[in-house]
């Protein structure tokens, strides 16, 4: 049925990685060479040199690629800020960092003010940047901590939450997808992402089998009653069970097996780009940006939140909308939702629940009042 189909060409077989400018790229490479090297008093040898390269490879795996990109941008922004003011980012200076975060919260120019949470993220990037250069940034120093506390007190606000995609929304979104190879893939992405409560990076990092590719973030095992996902998270490996649905139209297992069958995928990345004519799958793993774009475009085509202007509607939905949708609609004990989403605390899970009975447990009456 699918082999004779034609469709509009895909823009690119895969998302090109963001390319840092020359200064950032060279700076990052030099830092890595400086921090992981043989001690000056040890003579080099073939064995030791190979171990240095191995250690550098492991160091590159200490944080995700996206995190390292963000940290690199944070350091580049800070270094540029220092140069524009005649200062030097090295050695580390808590007084200078205090001035920097104050400028982020209340910029004097046309740059938009950053939220308290964004500034804290910037500090994490600077802490990493200094560590890579053999320096230490003490975020508890009074010049930093007191300024940050003041920013939180004056500017902190509840985080803006993305709209949850509920089951009825998801059905409408699925109906907008074409019945071709790309449609099969995107249908599987939405259903697996929703039912697994997965992050968009977790969806696209899945491989068909264990150890298929070096950049794998997990693999799938299709069982009689569902699919077992083994995912690599920040705190280690975790398993996510996705059971079969009530009908083929909304069953994530059926959607996944259909995609794997027609795309002829039995090794390597599961969610890949298709050829320009749309007739076969390539070997190029999709970027997590594809998931974000897919959710936004399907939400727009399905007409979700018609009460809002289109630009605002599109901003409301993101990869987190799938996770929030599962957390908000699954009528089960909260601990099962917490496990599925991989949260360390129930409080974090509750942040994803857009609709729940907040007063189901009545402590007032339980106390006898």
C-alpha positions in Angstrom: 0.0 0.0 0.0 2.8 2.4 1.0 5.3 1.5 -1.7 3.7 3.4 -4.5 3.0 6.6 -2.7 4.5 10.0 -3.5 4.7 13.0 -1.3 6.3 16.4 -1.0 10.0 16.2 -0.4 11.4 16.5 3.1 13.5 19.6 3.5 16.5 17.7 4.9 17.2 14.1 5.8 18.3 15.2 9.3 18.7 18.3 11.4 22.2 19.8 11.1 23.8 20.4 14.4 24.1 24.0 15.6 27.6 25.3 14.6 29.3 27.4 17.1 31.5 30.2 15.8 35.2 29.7 15.3 36.1 31.3 18.7 33.7 29.1 20.6 34.8 25.9 18.9 38.5 26.5 19.3 38.1 27.6 22.9 36.1 24.4 23.7 38.7 22.2 22.1 41.6 23.9 23.8 39.9 23.6 27.2 39.4 19.9 26.8 43.1 19.4 25.8 44.3 21.5 28.8 42.1 19.8 31.4 42.7 16.2 30.4 46.4 15.6 29.7 49.4 13.8 31.1 51.0 15.4 34.2 54.1 17.5 33.2 56.4 15.1 35.1 55.2 12.0 33.3 56.8 11.0 30.1 54.4 10.2 27.3 54.0 6.8 25.7 51.7 5.1 23.2 49.7 3.4 26.0 49.4 6.6 28.1 48.5 8.7 25.1 45.7 6.3 24.2 44.4 6.5 27.8 44.4 10.3 27.5 42.2 10.1 24.4 39.9 7.5 26.2 39.6 9.8 29.2 38.7 12.7 26.9 36.0 10.6 25.3 34.5 9.7 28.7 34.7 13.4 29.7 32.6 14.3 26.6 29.9 11.8 27.8 29.7 13.4 31.2 26.8 15.6 30.0 24.4 15.5 27.1 25.3 17.2 23.8 22.5 19.7 24.3 23.7 20.6 27.8 27.3 21.1 26.6 26.0 23.3 23.8 24.1 25.4 26.2 27.0 25.7 28.6 29.3 26.6 25.8 26.9 29.4 24.8 26.7 30.6 28.4 30.4 30.9 28.7 30.7 32.7 25.3 28.0 35.2 26.3 29.8 35.9 29.6 33.2 36.2 27.9 31.7 38.7 25.4 30.1 40.6 28.2 33.4 40.9 30.0 35.3 42.1 26.8 32.7 44.8 26.1 33.3 46.2 29.6 37.1 46.0 29.6 37.2 43.0 32.0 38.7 39.6 31.8 36.6 36.5 32.7 39.8 34.8 34.1 40.6 34.3 36.9 37.1 33.8 38.4 35.8 36.8 40.4 32.6 36.5 42.4 32.2 40.3 42.4 32.3 40.3 38.5 29.7 37.4 38.4 27.5 39.4 40.8 27.5 42.3 38.4 26.9 40.1 35.4 23.8 38.4 36.8 22.5 41.8 38.0 22.8 43.0 34.4 21.0 39.9 33.2 18.1 40.6 35.5 17.9 44.4 34.8 19.8 45.1 31.5 20.7 48.6 30.7 20.5 48.1 26.9 17.8 46.6 24.6 18.4 43.0 25.7 15.4 41.4 27.4 15.6 40.7 31.1 16.1 37.1 32.0 14.0 35.2 34.5 15.5 34.0 37.8 15.5 30.4 36.6 17.3 31.4 33.3 19.9 33.2 35.4 20.5 30.2 37.5 20.9 28.1 34.4 23.5 30.7 33.2 25.4 30.2 36.5 25.5 26.5 36.0 27.1 27.1 32.6 29.6 29.4 34.1 30.4 27.0 36.9 31.1 24.4 34.2 33.1 26.8 32.1 35.4 27.7 35.0 35.8 24.1 36.0 37.0 23.3 32.4 39.6 26.0 32.8 40.9 24.8 36.1 39.1 27.5 38.1 36.4 27.3 40.8 33.2 29.4 40.9 31.7 29.5 44.4 28.0 30.2 43.9 27.5 30.5 47.6 29.9 33.5 47.8 28.0 36.5 49.2 28.6 38.6 46.1 26.7 36.0 44.0 24.3 34.5 46.5 23.0 37.8 47.9 22.4 39.2 44.4 20.7 36.0 43.2 18.5 36.0 46.3 17.4 39.5 45.6 16.7 38.6 42.0 14.5 35.7 43.1 12.7 37.8 45.6 11.9 40.7 43.2 11.6 38.9 39.8 10.8 35.2 40.5 7.5 34.0 39.1 5.9 30.6 38.6 7.3 28.9 35.5 5.2 29.2 32.4 3.6 25.8 31.8 3.0 24.4 28.4 -0.5 23.3 27.4 -1.2 19.6 28.1 -2.2 17.5 25.1 -5.1 15.4 26.4 -6.4 12.2 24.7 -9.1 14.0 22.8 -6.5 16.5 21.5 -4.2 13.7 20.5 -6.9 12.0 18.5 -7.5 15.2 16.6 -3.8 15.7 16.0 -3.4 12.1 14.7 -6.2 12.8 12.2 -4.2 15.5 10.6 -1.4 13.2 9.6 -1.2 11.7 6.1 -1.4 7.9 5.6 2.1 7.5 4.1 5.5 6.6 5.4 6.1 9.9 7.1 2.6 9.8 8.5 3.3 6.4 10.0 6.5 7.6 11.6 5.0 10.8 13.1 1.9 8.9 14.3 4.3 6.5 16.2 6.3 9.4 17.6 3.2 11.1 19.0 1.7 7.9 20.5 4.9 6.5 21.9 5.8 10.0 23.3 2.4 10.4 25.0 1.9 6.9 26.4 5.6 6.7 27.6 5.6 10.2 29.0 8.8 10.7 27.2 10.9 13.8 26.7 11.5 14.6 23.0 15.2 13.8 23.3 14.3 10.4 24.7 12.0 9.7 21.8 14.5 10.3 19.1 17.4 8.6 20.9 15.8 5.2 20.8 17.4 2.4 18.9 16.0 -0.9 17.7 18.3 -3.0 19.9 20.8 -2.6 22.6 24.2 -1.2 21.6 23.1 -0.6 18.0 24.8 2.9 17.8 27.2 4.9 20.1 24.8 7.8 20.4 21.8 5.7 21.5 19.8 6.8 24.5 18.0 3.5 24.9 16.3 0.7 23.0 12.9 -1.0 22.6 11.8 -4.6 23.1 8.4 -5.5 21.6 6.6 -8.0 23.7 3.2 -9.7 23.4 1.4 -7.2 25.7 3.3 -4.1 24.9 6.7 -2.4 24.4 9.5 -2.2 27.0 11.7 0.8 26.7 15.1 0.9 28.4 16.2 4.5 28.7 19.4 6.2 29.9 18.5 9.0 32.2 20.5 11.6 34.2 20.6 9.2 37.2 21.0 5.9 35.4 18.9 3.5 33.4 15.2 3.1 33.8 12.5 1.0 32.2 9.3 2.3 30.7 6.4 -0.1 29.9 3.9 0.9 27.2 0.9 -1.4 27.0 -1.3 -1.9 24.0 -4.2 0.5 23.5 -7.9 -0.2 23.1 -7.9 0.2 19.3 -5.4 0.2 16.5 -6.1 3.8 15.7 -4.7 5.0 19.1 -2.5 2.0 20.1 1.2 3.1 20.4 2.4 -0.5 20.0 0.5 -0.9 16.8 1.8 2.4 15.5 5.4 1.6 16.3 5.3 -1.9 14.7 3.6 -0.5 11.6 6.3 2.1 11.2 9.1 -0.4 11.8 7.6 -2.8 9.3 7.0 -0.4 6.4 10.2 1.5 7.0 12.1 -1.8 7.2 14.0 -0.9 10.3 15.6 -3.7 12.2 18.8 -2.1 13.4 19.9 1.3 14.6 17.9 4.5 15.2 14.1 3.9 15.2 12.9 7.4 14.3 14.7 8.5 11.2 14.2 10.8 8.3 12.7 9.6 5.0 14.1 10.0 1.5 13.2 13.1 -0.5 10.5 11.2 -2.4 9.1 9.9 0.9 9.2 6.3 -0.2 11.8 4.9 2.1 13.5 5.5 5.5 17.1 6.7 5.7 19.6 5.9 8.4 19.7 9.5 9.7 18.4 9.9 13.2 15.8 12.6 13.6 16.7 15.6 15.8 14.5 16.3 18.9 13.6 19.6 17.1 11.5 17.5 14.7 9.3 16.3 17.7 8.8 19.9 18.8 7.9 21.1 15.3 5.6 18.0 14.8 3.6 18.8 17.9 3.2 22.5 17.1 2.2 21.8 13.5 -0.3 19.1 14.4 -1.8 21.2 17.2 -2.2 24.1 14.7 -3.8 21.8 12.0 -6.1 20.2 14.6 -7.3 23.6 15.7 -6.5 23.2 19.4 -7.3 26.2 21.5 -9.2 28.1 18.8 -9.9 30.9 21.3 -6.4 32.2 20.9 -4.5 33.8 18.1 -2.5 31.3 16.0 1.0 32.6 17.1 0.0 32.2 20.8 -1.6 28.8 20.2 1.7 27.5 18.6 3.7 28.8 21.6 1.5 26.9 24.0 2.5 23.5 22.8 5.9 21.8 23.0 7.5 18.4 23.6 6.5 18.7 27.3 2.9 18.8 26.2 2.9 15.1 25.7 4.3 14.4 29.2 1.8 16.8 30.7 -1.0 15.2 28.8 -0.2 11.7 30.2 0.2 13.0 33.7 -3.1 15.0 33.5 -5.3 12.3 32.0 -4.1 8.9 33.4 -6.7 7.9 36.0 -4.3 5.8 38.1 -2.4 6.1 41.4 0.0 9.0 41.2 3.0 6.8 41.9 2.5 5.0 38.6 2.6 8.3 36.7 5.6 9.4 38.7 7.4 6.2 37.7 6.5 6.4 34.0 7.7 10.0 33.8 10.9 9.1 35.7 10.5 11.8 38.4 12.3 11.6 41.6 9.5 13.2 43.6 5.7 13.3 43.5 5.9 17.1 43.7 7.6 17.2 40.3 4.9 14.9 38.8 2.2 17.2 40.1 3.7 20.1 38.2 2.8 18.2 35.0 -0.8 17.5 36.1 -2.9 20.3 34.5 -6.2 18.8 35.7 -6.5 16.8 39.0 -8.6 16.8 42.1 -6.4 18.8 44.4 -8.7 18.2 47.3 -9.2 14.5 46.9 -7.3 14.0 50.1 -9.1 16.2 52.7 -6.7 16.7 55.6 -9.1 19.1 57.2 -11.8 16.5 57.7 -9.2 13.8 58.4 -8.0 16.0 61.3 -11.6 16.0 62.7 -12.6 19.5 61.7 
